[in-house]
Amino acid sequence: MKEMLRILLILSLTFLLTVIPQVSEAAQETAGQILAKLNKLTPEKRQKALMEGAKAEGEVTFYSSLQAVQLDPFAKAFNKRFPFLKVNTYRVSGNKQVIKIQTEFNAGRHAVDVINGSAEQASAIKKVGALEPYRTPQGEFFPASYKDKEGYFTSFYVIPIVLGYNTNLVKRSEVPKNYEDLLDPKWKGKMFLDNEAYEWFAVLLKHLGREKGLQYMRRLAKQDISMQRGRTGQTQLLMAGERPIGIVLSGHNVLDFKDRGAPIDWAILDPYFSQANMIMLARHAPHPHAAALLIDWSLSEEGQTTITTFGRVVARKGVKQRFAALVEKESVLVDPEMIGPILEETTREFRAIFMDGR
């Protein structure tokens, strides 16, 4: 009898330990729900409520794909406007960003308040359930194509994708003029490609048609391409003369290094496309008021102007671009709506062709 009571007690405790946290989690207000209440206030009262709430919270945590040398000055510029907040920054991008956020979310460790990442990362993080809609008042200054209807995403910055080449190794007259030119035997063993270039892969398949696109990719993969993670790192290797061509590079990086006198230049291959890099609210942001201040400021004229000092392209209307040449030609925008539904299939096919399925 005592043994049975002991077993029943253990089972009861196990049940309570399993169920109670879930009930508590379900009952907890999300960051979006907390902030949605403030939208009923006048702009002045809403800002006052955000400021008071943020002062009580005292800090904000930002997971960002900005380069490390850009993230710190960006955080300092925000902190100058809101000195009462401690800004915790963590630089993480690509699949590592998705894995980190998913791991924390599944473990119930809600550390992050604001996230910025590419369209493909944004889609994956939303699918995990770790995001919450937030309709920032700054959204009215962005074209409809740079924000989603549900309020999950607004474009923090945009990355036009270009082909880069080392001017000491490639003459201007020899630069590939289209993607077919990359199949020329003379470029075998002489090109870089990002090992997570899923958006590029999806754009080309859409442009060429699925079957023709896959055939092209298989032919390109036979060109002994160096698969590297990180477009900035590839650009630096390109300048060092490791290989003469980078197929998928960030336009602002190439132009920035070129301005500094590096032996690098760029070309546009059709289809010319840009990656929308989004800013998002974490579903269970522990500092929701401070999170709202950070998102609002990041998308304000001051915040967006700060972003352009890094050479990055922004979508906010009326902000002067540092590298206007990158937006002279219209580009196809890869946003979460475009990449989200096909991301898993695109990732699998890309890896099968270029990474031996890894």
N, C-alpha and C positions, 0 to 999 in steps of 0.2 A: 504493500500500500504506500509506504513511504517513498519507494522507488518510483511508483507511478506519479505521485504528487511532484517529485523532483523533476521528472520528465515534462510534466504539464507546465511546471513553472518555467523551465528552460524554453519550451516552445512559446509560451506567452511572452517572455522577455524578447525572444527573437522576433516575434511578430511585431511587438511594439517598437523595437529598434529599427525595423524595416519600414513600417507603415508611417510612424509619426513624422520622420523627416520628410517623407513624400507629401504628407498632408500639409506640413509647415511650408514646404517649397511651393505647393499649389496655392496656398493662401497668401503667400508673400506677394506684395505688389511689385510688378516689374518696373524698370526704370521708365519705360515708355508710358505706362499708366500714371506714374507719379507726375511726369512732365506734361502729359496731356491735360491734366487738371488746370495747369497754369495758362493754357491757351485761351481759357475763358476770360482771363484778365485783360485789362488794357495793356498796351506795350510797356508803358512806364511801370505799372504795378507788377507785370510779369518779370521785368528785368530786376526790379527791387527784390522780388521773391527769390529769383535765381541767385542774386548776390548774397542774400541773407542765408539761403540754404547752403551755398558753396562755402561761405565763411565758416559755417558750422562743420562742414565736412572736412575742410582744411587741405584737401589734396585731390589730385586726379591722376589716373594712370592711363597712359597712351601707348598702345602697341602700333607701331608704324613701320611701313616699308620705305620711308625716307632714308636716304643714305645717312650713315652715322654723322658725317661732317655737316649735314643739313639739319638733322633732327635736334641737335643741341641748340643751335642758334634760333631755330623755330620756337622751341620751348621757352627760350629766354625772352623772345619777343612777346609771346603770350604772357609770360610771367611779369613782364614789365607793365602790362596793362592790368593784370590781376595779381599783385604782389602777395596777397594773402593766401595764395594757393601754392602748395608744393607740387611740382610737376614730375611725376615718375614716368620716365620714358623707357621703352624697350624696343630695340630695333629687330624686327623679324619679318621675313618676306617669303613668298613662294609657298610650297607645300608645308614647310616648317611652321609657318604662321597658322595654317589650318589645323595642323596636328596639335600645336600648343593650345590653341583656343578650345578645340574639341576635347582634349584631355582634361583641361581645367573645368570645362563645363560639365562633362560627365561625372567628374569627381565632386561636383558641388563647390568647387573652389572658385568663387567669383572675385577675381582680382582686377580685371580690366574694365575700364569705363568707356573708352573710345578706341576704335580700330580704324586703321586705313590700310587698304590693300587693293590689289588689282581686281578686275571684274571677275576673273575666275576664282580668286580667293573669296571674294564677297559672296559669290553664288554658293560656294561650298560651305562657308560659315553660316549663311542663312539656312541652308538645308539641315545643318546640325541643330538649329533652333536657338543659336546663341545671339541672335540679333533682335532688335526691337525697332519698330517704326518711330521716327522722330521727325516731325515737320518743322524744320528750322525756319524762322522768319526770313533768313537770308536766301531761301530757296527761290524767291520771286526774281532774283537777279541772275538766274541760270536758265538757259534754254531747256525746253521740256525733255530733249533727248539726253540731257546730262543729269537727270534725276528720275526716279521711278515714281509711279502713281501711288504706290502704297506707303512711301515715305521711308523706306529702308536705306536708300542710297542717294547720296549727292556727290557729284564729282569734286574731289579735292584737288586733283590736277589730272592732266591728260599727257600720255606719253606717245608722241608720234614715232613710229618705227621706221628706221632707215637702214640702208646698207652702208657700212663703213669700210674704208680701205686705207691702207698705209701708202702715203704718197711717195715714199722712197722705193716701194716695191711694185707699185702699179701706176702706170701712166694714165692720165685722164682719158685718153682715147681708147684705152683698154678696159675701162670700167664696164662691168656687165650692165646692159641696158634693160634687160628683162630677166625673168626667172629662168627662161629657157637657156639663157647664156651661161647660167651656173652649171649646166651639164657639160660644158666644154671640157674635154680632157685636160686642158692646160690648168684648170683650177682644182684638179684632183689633189688632195692632201694639202690644200692651201686655204681652207675656210673654217670658220668657227660657227657654231650654232648653239643656242641656249638649250640645255637639256630639259627645260620645261616650257618650250615655245609652243604651248598648246593653242593659244589664241591665233598665232600666225598660221599654224597648221589648219585650224578651222576656217580662217578667212580664205586661204588658198583653195581648200576643197570646195568652198561655196562658190568661189570665183571660177574655178576650172570645171566644176562638176565633179561629183563624188568619184566615179570610176576613173576619169582622166586624172583627177587630182591625186588619187592613191597611186596610180601608175607613175606620175611625176615624182612623188615622194620616194618611192622605191628606187627610182633611178638616181635621185639626188643622194640618197643614203649610201650609194655605192661610190660616192666621190671622196671617201676616206675623210669625212668631216670630223673635226675635233669638237666633241660635245662637252660644253662647259656650263656650269651653273653661275648665273649672274652676268648681266650685260655690262655692268661697269668693269668687272674683272676682265671680260673679253676685250673691251675697248682698250684697257691698259696693256694687255698682251699684244693687241694689234699694233699699238704705238711702239711697243718694244721690238716689233718685227718678228714675233713668233710665227705668225701667219699673215698673209696680206689682206684677207677679206673677212669681215664679220657680217653674216647674212641678216641677222635680226638684232639691231642695236638701238638703244634709246637716243633719239635725235638730239635731245638737249645735252647729253653727255658728249657726243661727238663734236657738236658745235662749241661746247665749252672748252674742250681740250684743243680744238683747232684755234680758238681765239687766243689761247695761251702759247701758241706757236708749235704745238705738237705736229708731227708728220702724219696728219689724218685728215680725211675729207669724207664727204657723204654723197649718196645718190638715192633717188626715190625709184623704187620698182613698183609697178602696178600689179595688184591692187595696193595702193597706199593706205595704211590703216593706223589708227591710234588706239591705245589702250586706255580705257577710263579707269582711273584709280580713285576709289571711293572712300568716303569717310562715313563711319557708322557708329551707332549707339549699341553698346553691349546690353543684352536683355536684362541681366541682373547686375548692372553697373552699381558698385557699392557707393559711388558718389555721383548720383544722377544730376544734381544741380550744377556741380562743377563740370560734369560731362557736357551739359547743354551749353555752358559758357565756352568751353573749348571748341565745340562744333560750330557754334554761332560765330565765334571770332575767326576760326580757321577759314570760314566761307565769306567773311566780311571783306570789304575792300582792302582793309589793312592786312588781314591775314593772307589774302590771295596775292597782294602785292609782295608780301614777304616771300611767298613761294616762288614768284617770278625772279627774285634776286638769285635763286639757285639755277636759273635758266629754264625752269620747268614751265610748261604751257598750262594755262588755266582757262576755264570755260566761263568764268564770271564776266558778265557784260561790262565794258568800260575800263577794264584793267589792261594796261599796256604790257605787251609781251616783250621779253628780253630778246628772244629769237623769233622774230616775226616771220622769218623765211619758212619756218616749219608749218605755219598755218596758211601760207599763200595758196597752196594747193589743197583742195578739199579732200578729206580722208574719211575712210569708213571707220565708224566708231564701234569698238567691241565693248559692249556693256553687259551687265549680268543677265539681262533679258535675252541677249543673243547667245552668250556662251553657256549659261546655266543649264538649259535642257540637253545640251550635247556634250557637256564637259566630261562625263565618265567615258563615253564612247571615244571622244577625241583623245583623251589621255591614254586610253588603252591602245588605240591605233598608232599614235605617235610613238609610244614606247616600243611597240612591236616592231616598227619600221626602223627607228633610229637608235634604240637602246637595247635591242635584242630581248624585248619584253620586260626589261628591268623596271 
